[in-house]
């Protein structure tokens, strides 16, 4: 079972992602970038890291790109091996490819445009090798 963090300020998107992803594992839900970083740090400290974070780009307090950058910096500081780093899929309603490009440079693994297309999202999760047959 996967350990998943859904970081999404929009209630409908959050509920939709939760319903979709809870079939694959335990889902935690946060509503802004600060909570995202806090949840990541708690999971790291408890030695129960997330396998996947679905991270919205446009969020209050700290945006998704800054949260992504912080998570990758924390992984570096904690010497998390490359193969054990959390997979991060950025979700965005924006057509702003420059923001997505920045997120890719900071180390997101993929992105999904909103409204979320279930087939495309599951394809991305599969490509990230998260749906291993146990």
C-alpha positions, 0 to 999 in steps of 0.5 A: 500500500502506498503512503500518499499526501494530497496537497490541494486547496480546492475542496472539489479537487481534494475530494476527487483525488482522495476518492481516486487515490485512497484505493491505492493506499493511505491518504493524508490531506493538507490544504496549503504549502506550509501544511505540505512541508510540515506533513512531509517533515513529520513523515520523514521524522517518523521514518514513514515517508510518503511514496507520492505527493500530489501537489497543487501549484496554486496554494495559499501561504506557500505555493506548490513550487516553493513546497516542492523546492523545500521538500527536495532540499529536506531530502538532500539535508537528510541524505535520502537516496535518489531512489527513495525520494518521494514521487511528486506529481504537480497538479495545475489548472494553469496553462502556464508552462513556465511554472511547470518547467520550473517545477520540473527543474526543482525535481517534480516527477510529472504534472497533471492538468486540472480537471484531473483526467483519471486515465492520464493520472493513473498512467503517470502513477504507473510510469513512476512505478508506484503501482508495483504488484506486491 
